[in-house]
């Protein structure tokens, strides 16, 4: 079993830069459906799994169903969800899926000026909580 796995979008890409020991299945700009299409067939087993998805989801993405598909496949001793900084409806879905599985939700408390991505200090804070 690998130690750490990071799954998701551009926030996951940034997270992996601060946790280079982790394996990452991540692409900037991707929504949850796109991620599932290209990565769901991979082995998603690790001691620590960090998931960042939902920020790029739009009305055409069935976010709840797509996140549940991912979570059903993830096998980890500890699973963390990075809560999107935007889209309250998506935030509620992420929190519900995490709660259902006893996972930990990590809000982004320090943001870049775009209001979406963590600042460098924000990334450092997030990854410290996952160690």
C-alpha positions, -999 to +999 in steps of 0.1 A: +000+000+000+013+034-009+016+061+018-003+090+002-026+096-027-039+130-039-070+130-062-086+158-080-083+192-097-059+221-097-061+223-059-050+187-058-021+195-082-010+222-058-014+200-028+009+174-043+035+200-049+036+205-011+034+167-005+058+154-032+060+120-015+024+115-026+011+099-058-012+123-076-041+116-100-049+152-107-055+177-135-062+214-134-096+226-145-113+192-143-147+186-129-157+154-110-172+137-140-140+142-161-119+129-132-140+097-129-138+092-167-100+092-167-089+080-132-117+059-115-103+027-130-070+032-110-062+016-077-073+042-051-057+025-021-034+044+002-027+050+039-037+086+034-060+098+006-066+136-001-095+145-024-101+179-040-130+179-064-161+200-070-148+235-076-151+230-114-184+212-113-214+229-131-251+222-133-245+194-159-223+174-134-241+150-110-217+159-083-232+138-055-233+107-076-198+113-090-182+119-056-199+088-042-185+067-070-150+079-061-155+074-024-168+039-029-136+030-047-112+048-023-096+026+004-076+045+029-068+045+066-074+083+066-094+102+040-094+140+037-116+162+016-104+197+007-136+217+008-141+239-022-139+276-013-168+284-036-202+270-045-221+264-013-242+237-029-211+217-038-196+224-004-227+208+012-224+177-010-187+173-002-195+176+035-223+150+033-202+124+014-173+129+039-196+126+069-213+095+055-178+078+055-163+093+086-138+113+066-122+146+076-131+179+058-104+205+055-117+240+046-093+264+027-087+292+052-060+311+032-068+319-004-051+333-035-067+366-048-089+345-071-109+333-041-107+297-052-071+283-047-052+282-015-023+306-010+011+291-005+005+294+032-029+279+027-014+248+010+012+244+037-016+245+063-037+220+045-009+195+040+002+198+076-033+186+086-029+155+065+004+143+079 
